[in-house]
Amino acid sequence: MLPLSNASVGGKVWLFYNSACTIDLVDSSAQMLSISVSAWGNPAKLISAIYAKCSRVTCRLLWDQLATIASNSTLPWLVAGDFNVVLAPAEHRRSGPFDSRSAAEFAEGLEKANLMDADFTGNIFTWCNNQSGQARNWARLDRACCDSAWIDLFPIFQVKLLPRLNSDHTPMLFSFPAASSPSSRSFRFQRMWLKHASFLDLIASSWKADIVGDRLFTLHSKLKNVKSALRM
């Protein structure tokens, strides 16, 4: 395994990759390390590893950096790590109040970068301060986000939040299930599809198909058309 880090610019992100991968550094800052990666003849993808600062002002620099990358790259893009901020009150359980201003700036930063929150399985709270009683705090500080090109490339991309062991953060495991034949693959709706730019148009065009038959058969056929279109 080969290492890559942003330590030289004051960061704490370390990436380790297989020597079979071709890695090109795209951007490096104190809060982010971005690389393009390709391997085994597959097209390149863009991956950004995040370790954000706790300061709202400093985080604004990160949101601006993400927007700049989004405007300069056309590669399928995955952004993941510790953002040190939550998006909604449901993502924290702590003694202090919900920081709505930081959450709003985070949401705006993701929108400007054309990133959407990836679906996940596991405990929603990815961080705990390991205190006891009323001093114990939980929050979803870690997440994976991706753009529409990533979803197009990996329509059933999966994020699994594993149990915490020796860290106050939850490990994230990414998987890329191989597409099997439609007849043997169960259908799972992905919430992230709702944020895809062409989602509503795809549903509308699939639903408008002319079906000959009774109402139940028509409904079944249209739902089948939508499911097939979403799987493509």
Buried (B, 14 or more C-beta within 10 A) or exposed (E): EEEBBBBEEEBEBEBEBEEEEEBEEBBBBBBBBBBBBBBEEEEBBBBBBBBBBEEBEEBBBBBEBBBEBBEEBEBBBBBBBBBBBBBEEEBBBBEEEBBEEBBEBBBEBBEBBBBBBBBBEBBBBBBBEEEEEEEEBBBBBBBBBBBBBBBEBBBBBBBEBEEBEEEEEBBBEBEEEEEEEEEEEEEEEBEBBEBBEEBEEBBEEBEEEEBEEEEEEBEEBBEEBBEEBBEE
